[in-house]
């Protein structure tokens, strides 16, 4: 995960990094976190079945843990998350550390 251990706060009463200990369970809306297909991003129109079934499946809401919030210079909050990503078949799993905008994160209820 992104290392914030050596960050020092200039105004400790108003921290710009707020850590969760332990990290909390969240869902990350990948469409908001990585707006693929909008702006300059492009995708292939024809993708082989080999790629469709064995490449990263990054769509919808993915399970993640949130380690911290960090405030940007313009006042927006970013979430420091570790997202669990599988292939389309669910056979393989990787964990990807990301900073995502607050609107991409939904807390998972404890029920």
VEXVOMAR-325712 format. One record per residue (C-alpha): residue number from 1; x, y, z; chain. Coordinates in pm, whole numbers, plus 50000, padded with zeros to 5 digits. Layout:
VEXVOMAR-325712
NUM, X, Y, Z, A
...
END
This chain:
VEXVOMAR-325712
1, 50000, 50000, 50000, A
2, 50100, 50359, 49962, A
3, 50331, 50438, 50253, A
4, 50223, 50735, 50465, A
5, 50439, 50647, 50767, A
6, 50676, 50943, 50732, A
7, 50411, 51206, 50661, A
8, 50417, 51484, 50920, A
9, 50119, 51709, 50974, A
10, 50181, 52083, 50989, A
11, 49853, 52131, 51177, A
12, 49790, 51810, 51376, A
13, 49444, 51928, 51484, A
14, 49344, 51931, 51115, A
15, 49511, 51626, 50957, A
16, 49522, 51583, 50580, A
17, 49568, 51206, 50614, A
18, 49312, 51011, 50815, A
19, 49403, 50647, 50864, A
20, 49171, 50353, 50932, A
21, 49309, 50103, 51184, A
22, 49210, 49838, 51096, A
23, 49135, 49915, 50729, A
24, 48765, 49920, 50647, A
25, 48579, 49714, 50387, A
26, 48453, 49916, 50090, A
27, 48333, 49869, 49734, A
28, 48503, 50067, 49458, A
29, 48305, 50172, 49152, A
30, 48570, 50105, 48888, A
31, 48376, 50309, 48631, A
32, 48432, 50617, 48848, A
33, 48782, 50525, 48964, A
34, 48907, 50451, 48611, A
35, 48674, 50616, 48359, A
36, 48785, 50388, 48076, A
37, 48641, 50467, 47737, A
38, 48586, 50834, 47819, A
39, 48824, 51114, 47750, A
40, 49141, 50987, 47582, A
41, 49112, 50621, 47682, A
42, 49030, 50375, 47408, A
43, 48944, 50009, 47387, A
44, 48962, 49753, 47114, A
45, 48634, 49682, 46933, A
46, 48728, 49319, 46877, A
47, 48881, 49134, 47169, A
48, 48969, 48766, 47147, A
49, 48801, 48517, 47379, A
50, 49144, 48440, 47525, A
51, 49174, 48800, 47644, A
52, 48810, 48825, 47753, A
53, 48843, 48521, 47980, A
54, 49196, 48559, 48116, A
55, 49264, 48934, 48145, A
56, 49180, 49164, 48439, A
57, 48806, 49201, 48492, A
58, 48769, 49564, 48595, A
59, 48401, 49645, 48582, A
60, 48126, 49736, 48826, A
61, 48181, 49748, 49201, A
62, 48489, 49562, 49324, A
63, 48572, 49453, 49680, A
64, 48843, 49661, 49845, A
65, 48985, 49775, 50175, A
66, 49040, 50140, 50253, A
67, 49351, 50230, 50451, A
68, 49314, 50609, 50460, A
69, 49166, 50933, 50333, A
70, 49405, 51198, 50203, A
71, 49312, 51558, 50128, A
72, 49429, 51718, 49804, A
73, 49546, 52079, 49769, A
74, 49202, 52180, 49636, A
75, 49011, 52035, 49934, A
76, 48892, 51712, 49771, A
77, 48942, 51381, 49952, A
78, 49100, 51077, 49791, A
79, 49068, 50724, 49929, A
80, 49378, 50504, 49959, A
81, 49241, 50160, 49873, A
82, 49355, 49811, 49786, A
83, 49121, 49669, 49521, A
84, 49088, 49294, 49463, A
85, 49074, 49224, 49089, A
86, 49019, 48885, 48927, A
87, 49014, 48758, 48573, A
88, 48671, 48709, 48414, A
89, 48661, 48346, 48528, A
90, 48755, 48430, 48886, A
91, 49055, 48198, 48871, A
92, 49329, 48454, 48931, A
93, 49345, 48741, 49180, A
94, 49565, 49047, 49215, A
95, 49549, 49328, 49466, A
96, 49598, 49677, 49325, A
97, 49675, 49980, 49542, A
98, 49502, 50293, 49417, A
99, 49409, 50647, 49507, A
100, 49048, 50708, 49398, A
101, 48806, 50997, 49432, A
102, 48558, 50988, 49719, A
103, 48260, 50932, 49487, A
104, 48409, 50597, 49377, A
105, 48399, 50449, 49731, A
106, 48103, 50297, 49914, A
107, 48138, 50163, 50268, A
108, 48028, 49802, 50314, A
109, 47774, 49763, 50594, A
110, 47875, 49546, 50889, A
111, 47566, 49323, 50858, A
END
